[in-house]
Amino acid sequence: MEQYERRLYLINTLLAERGRSMPVPRDEAEQKRLLRALMNIRMPAPLSEEYLNIEGEYLKEEAKAKGIAALSELAPCGDGLYLRQGDITRLACDAIVNAANSGMTGCYQPLHNCIDNCIHSAAGLGLRNYCAELMRRQGYPEPTGEAKLTPAFNLPCKFVIHTVGPIVEGRLTELHVRQLASCYKSCLWTANENGLESIAFCCISTGVFGFPQREAARIAVSTVADYKAQTGSRIKVIFNVFKDEDLMLYRELLSEGE
């Protein structure tokens, strides 16, 4: 089955679930947008083995086409520290960190560009279902500053570590600072407890959650450095940024620590 056939199967299956039929766009880019939107709005629910297999084949081929970035290709900028700009869903490391919301099942806004949406869209619907079951067993929303490990499903990494960062509305407080530091510490502890050798952090809370970028970068770098110094952990840490401004901030902070 070719990518075009897989994409049509996935679109038509998700439309049929919703009791809808509609002409599928001829344009490949529009087909991809429609498929992602349908995935984004689907509530957690069982999926057939056929769907999961075809979705897996499709998403893994899409990842290959985008290009997979291996940790071995990155140059260290400190003792076990790396800085990378680009799409975190392309990273082949042990774990990438997802800046989740307290519901922990991803972003339901179609085609939203937040990291939560991007990771769930690239991983596939199995990740949403897995997270929903975790939350069902937990029985309450995920607290800010903690972390949970899940399989990565169709991402090139092995695992995803989900953490809920603080939401800053107005003035930045000491509580916000402690909560963001807790996100980094909890993710590192979770990775170490599960024997992982590498972890890639996104810029937690700096998007729609409103945490100031400079202060968030300072907390990220200092918390990771303190954790490694206090625990003796040899875990390799990638600070994965997307915006040019964040790249400059992390370069400045990491060069100060050399």
C-alpha positions as CSV (number, residue, x, y, z in Angstrom):
1,M,0.0,0.0,0.0
2,E,1.4,3.4,-1.0
3,Q,1.2,6.5,1.2
4,Y,-1.6,8.0,-0.9
5,E,-3.7,4.8,-0.3
6,R,-2.9,4.7,3.4
7,R,-3.8,8.4,3.8
8,L,-7.2,7.8,2.1
9,Y,-7.9,4.8,4.2
10,L,-7.2,6.7,7.4
11,I,-9.2,9.7,6.4
12,N,-12.2,7.7,5.3
13,T,-12.1,5.5,8.4
14,L,-12.1,8.6,10.7
15,L,-14.9,10.2,8.7
16,A,-17.0,7.0,8.8
17,E,-16.5,6.9,12.6
18,R,-18.1,10.4,12.8
19,G,-21.0,9.3,10.5
20,R,-19.8,11.6,7.8
21,S,-18.9,11.3,4.1
22,M,-17.3,14.1,2.1
23,P,-15.1,14.5,-1.0
24,V,-11.5,14.1,0.0
25,P,-9.3,16.9,-1.4
26,R,-7.2,16.0,-4.4
27,D,-4.2,18.1,-3.2
28,E,-1.7,16.1,-1.1
29,A,-1.1,18.9,1.4
30,E,-4.8,19.4,1.9
31,Q,-5.3,15.6,2.5
32,K,-2.5,15.7,5.1
33,R,-4.2,18.7,6.8
34,L,-7.6,16.9,6.8
35,L,-6.1,13.7,8.3
36,R,-4.3,15.6,11.0
37,A,-7.4,17.6,11.9
38,L,-9.5,14.4,12.1
39,M,-6.9,12.9,14.4
40,N,-6.8,16.0,16.6
41,I,-10.5,16.0,17.3
42,R,-11.0,12.3,17.8
43,M,-11.9,11.4,21.4
44,P,-10.1,8.4,23.0
45,A,-11.8,5.2,21.9
46,P,-10.7,1.7,20.7
47,L,-9.2,1.4,17.3
48,S,-9.0,-1.7,15.0
49,E,-5.7,-3.5,14.5
50,E,-6.0,-2.7,10.8
51,Y,-6.3,1.0,11.5
52,L,-3.4,1.0,13.9
53,N,-1.2,-1.0,11.5
54,I,-1.9,1.3,8.6
55,E,-1.5,4.4,10.7
56,G,1.8,3.1,11.9
57,E,3.1,2.4,8.4
58,Y,1.9,5.8,7.3
59,L,3.3,7.9,10.1
60,K,6.7,6.1,10.1
61,E,7.0,6.7,6.3
62,E,6.1,10.4,6.9
63,A,8.8,10.6,9.6
64,K,11.4,9.1,7.2
65,A,10.4,11.6,4.5
66,K,10.9,14.5,6.9
67,G,14.3,13.2,8.0
68,I,15.2,11.7,11.3
69,A,17.8,13.4,13.5
70,A,20.0,11.1,15.5
71,L,21.7,12.2,18.8
72,S,25.0,11.0,17.4
73,E,24.8,13.8,14.8
74,L,24.6,16.5,17.4
75,A,27.7,18.3,18.7
76,P,27.9,18.6,22.5
77,C,27.9,22.1,24.0
78,G,28.9,21.0,27.5
79,D,29.3,17.8,29.5
80,G,26.4,15.7,28.2
81,L,24.5,18.7,27.0
82,Y,23.3,19.5,23.5
83,L,21.4,22.3,21.8
84,R,19.3,21.7,18.7
85,Q,16.9,23.8,16.7
86,G,14.1,22.1,14.9
87,D,11.2,19.7,15.1
88,I,11.4,17.6,18.3
89,T,9.3,14.9,16.7
90,R,12.2,14.1,14.3
91,L,14.6,13.2,17.1
92,A,15.8,9.6,17.6
93,C,16.8,9.7,21.2
94,D,15.5,7.7,24.2
95,A,12.8,10.2,25.2
96,I,11.4,13.5,24.2
97,V,9.4,15.7,26.6
98,N,5.9,16.8,25.8
99,A,4.6,20.0,27.4
100,A,1.1,18.6,28.1
101,N,-2.1,20.0,29.7
102,S,-3.6,18.6,32.8
103,G,-5.9,16.3,30.8
104,M,-2.8,14.6,29.4
105,T,-4.6,13.3,26.3
106,G,-3.2,15.9,23.8
107,C,-4.5,19.0,22.1
108,Y,-8.0,18.8,20.5
109,Q,-7.8,22.0,18.5
110,P,-7.5,21.0,14.9
111,L,-4.0,21.8,13.4
112,H,-2.9,23.7,16.4
113,N,0.8,24.3,16.4
114,C,1.5,23.6,20.1
115,I,4.1,21.0,21.0
116,D,1.3,18.8,22.5
117,N,-0.6,18.7,19.2
118,C,2.6,18.1,17.1
119,I,3.7,15.2,19.3
120,H,0.3,13.5,19.3
121,S,-0.1,14.0,15.6
122,A,3.2,12.4,14.8
123,A,2.8,9.6,17.3
124,G,-0.7,8.6,16.2
125,L,-3.9,7.9,18.0
126,G,-2.5,5.1,20.0
127,L,-0.8,7.6,22.2
128,R,-4.0,9.4,23.0
129,N,-5.7,6.2,24.0
130,Y,-2.8,5.1,26.1
131,C,-2.7,8.5,28.0
132,A,-6.5,8.3,28.4
133,E,-6.2,4.9,30.1
134,L,-3.4,6.3,32.4
135,M,-5.7,9.2,33.4
136,R,-8.7,6.9,33.9
137,R,-6.7,4.8,36.3
138,Q,-5.3,7.9,38.1
139,G,-8.8,9.5,38.5
140,Y,-7.7,13.1,38.7
141,P,-6.0,15.7,36.5
142,E,-2.3,15.6,36.2
143,P,-0.7,18.0,38.8
144,T,1.7,20.7,37.6
145,G,5.4,19.8,37.8
146,E,5.1,16.0,37.7
147,A,5.9,13.6,34.8
148,K,4.7,10.5,33.2
149,L,6.4,8.1,30.8
150,T,4.6,6.5,27.8
151,P,5.6,4.6,24.7
152,A,6.4,6.8,21.7
153,F,4.3,4.7,19.3
154,N,5.2,6.0,15.8
155,L,7.8,8.6,16.8
156,P,11.5,7.9,16.1
157,C,12.3,8.2,19.8
158,K,11.6,5.4,22.3
159,F,9.5,7.1,24.9
160,V,7.6,10.3,25.5
161,I,7.7,12.0,29.0
162,H,4.7,14.2,29.6
163,T,4.8,17.0,32.0
164,V,2.4,19.8,32.8
165,G,4.0,23.2,33.1
166,P,2.8,26.3,35.0
167,I,0.4,28.7,33.3
168,V,1.5,32.3,33.7
169,E,-1.3,34.9,33.5
170,G,0.1,38.3,34.4
171,R,3.0,38.5,36.9
172,L,5.6,35.7,37.1
173,T,5.6,34.4,40.7
174,E,8.0,32.2,42.8
175,L,5.4,29.4,42.6
176,H,5.6,29.5,38.8
177,V,9.4,29.3,39.0
178,R,9.3,26.3,41.4
179,Q,6.7,24.5,39.3
180,L,8.8,24.9,36.1
181,A,11.9,23.7,37.8
182,S,9.9,20.7,39.1
183,C,8.9,19.8,35.6
184,Y,12.6,19.5,34.6
185,K,13.6,17.6,37.7
186,S,10.6,15.2,37.4
187,C,11.4,14.4,33.8
188,L,15.0,13.8,34.6
189,W,14.2,11.6,37.6
190,T,11.6,9.6,35.5
191,A,14.2,9.1,32.7
192,N,16.9,7.9,35.2
193,E,14.4,5.6,37.0
194,N,13.6,3.9,33.7
195,G,17.3,3.5,32.6
196,L,17.1,6.0,29.8
197,E,20.4,7.5,28.5
198,S,19.1,10.6,26.7
199,I,16.3,13.0,26.9
200,A,15.2,16.0,24.8
201,F,13.4,18.9,26.4
202,C,11.1,21.3,24.6
203,C,10.7,24.8,25.9
204,I,8.2,23.9,28.6
205,S,5.4,26.5,29.3
206,T,6.8,29.2,27.0
207,G,4.1,28.9,24.3
208,V,0.4,29.4,25.1
209,F,1.2,28.9,28.8
210,G,2.8,32.3,28.8
211,F,6.1,31.7,30.7
212,P,8.7,34.4,29.8
213,Q,11.2,32.8,27.5
214,R,14.4,34.1,29.0
215,E,13.5,33.1,32.6
216,A,12.2,29.7,31.4
217,A,15.6,29.0,29.6
218,R,17.5,30.1,32.7
219,I,15.5,27.7,34.9
220,A,15.9,24.9,32.3
221,V,19.7,25.1,32.1
222,S,20.3,25.7,35.8
223,T,17.9,22.9,36.9
224,V,19.5,20.4,34.6
225,A,23.0,21.4,35.7
226,D,22.0,21.2,39.4
227,Y,20.3,17.8,38.9
228,K,23.3,16.3,37.1
229,A,25.7,17.7,39.8
230,Q,23.7,16.5,42.7
231,T,22.8,13.0,41.4
232,G,25.9,12.3,39.3
233,S,23.6,11.3,36.4
234,R,25.3,10.8,33.1
235,I,22.1,11.3,31.1
236,K,22.5,13.2,27.9
237,V,20.3,16.2,27.7
238,I,19.2,17.9,24.5
239,F,17.6,21.4,24.7
240,N,15.5,21.3,21.6
241,V,14.2,24.8,20.6
242,F,12.1,25.9,17.7
243,K,12.3,29.7,17.7
244,D,15.4,31.7,16.8
245,E,15.0,33.8,20.0
246,D,15.1,30.6,22.2
247,L,18.2,29.4,20.3
248,M,20.1,32.6,21.1
249,L,19.0,32.5,24.8
250,Y,20.2,28.9,25.2
251,R,23.5,29.6,23.4
252,E,24.1,32.4,25.7
253,L,23.3,30.5,28.9
254,L,25.2,27.3,27.9
255,S,28.3,29.3,26.9
256,E,28.2,30.9,30.4
257,G,28.4,27.5,31.9
258,E,31.4,26.3,29.9
